[in-house]
Amino acid sequence: MQVETRIRIKSDPNLYRYLRENSYWYKYLNRNPIFIKKLEEEMKEKYKLRSVDKIENISNTIKLVESFLEVIK
């Protein structure tokens, strides 16, 4: 694996953890370091770190607060 790829993985704890959990990615990264982008996309999807997931989480929190306030009234 290239040094730049290793540094990028070590600098992101989530990426490092995901790579440890899904070791098949080592093979792809050793063959072609361009796969780091796909690895990051898959990691963000699994750990729900995409902006879409964050918006959904905020929306769910707002709905929960609204329902709680309705019960109080």
C-alpha positions in Angstrom: 0.0 0.0 0.0 1.3 3.4 -0.8 2.5 5.8 1.9 0.0 8.5 1.0 -2.9 6.0 1.3 -1.7 4.8 4.7 -1.4 8.3 6.0 -4.9 9.1 4.8 -6.3 6.0 6.5 -4.4 6.6 9.8 -5.6 10.2 9.9 -9.3 9.3 9.9 -10.3 7.0 12.8 -13.6 6.0 11.2 -11.8 5.0 8.0 -9.2 3.1 9.9 -11.9 1.2 12.0 -13.9 0.4 8.8 -10.8 -0.9 7.1 -10.0 -3.1 10.1 -13.6 -4.5 10.1 -13.6 -5.1 6.3 -10.2 -6.4 5.6 -11.0 -7.3 2.0 -10.3 -3.6 1.2 -6.6 -4.2 1.8 -6.4 -6.2 -1.4 -8.0 -3.4 -3.5 -5.9 -0.7 -1.9 -2.7 -2.6 -2.6 -3.6 -3.0 -6.2 -4.8 0.5 -6.9 -4.9 3.4 -4.4 -7.7 5.1 -6.3 -10.1 2.7 -4.4 -9.7 4.9 -1.3 -12.5 7.0 -2.6 -14.8 4.0 -2.8 -13.7 2.9 0.6 -14.6 6.3 2.0 -18.0 6.3 0.4 -18.8 2.9 1.7 -17.6 3.8 5.2 -19.7 7.0 5.2 -22.7 5.1 4.1 -22.3 2.4 6.8 -21.6 4.9 9.6 -24.2 7.3 8.4 -21.8 10.2 8.0 -23.2 11.5 4.7 -24.9 14.9 4.7 -28.2 13.2 3.8 -28.0 11.1 6.9 -27.3 14.1 9.1 -30.3 15.9 7.7 -32.4 12.9 8.3 -31.2 12.6 11.9 -32.0 16.3 12.5 -35.5 15.8 11.0 -36.1 12.8 13.2 -35.0 14.8 16.3 -37.4 17.6 15.4 -40.3 15.2 14.9 -39.5 13.7 18.3 -39.5 17.0 20.0 -42.7 18.0 18.3 -44.5 14.9 19.4 -43.2 15.3 22.9 -44.5 18.9 23.0 -47.9 17.7 21.7 -48.2 15.2 24.6 -47.3 17.9 27.1 -50.1 20.2 25.9 
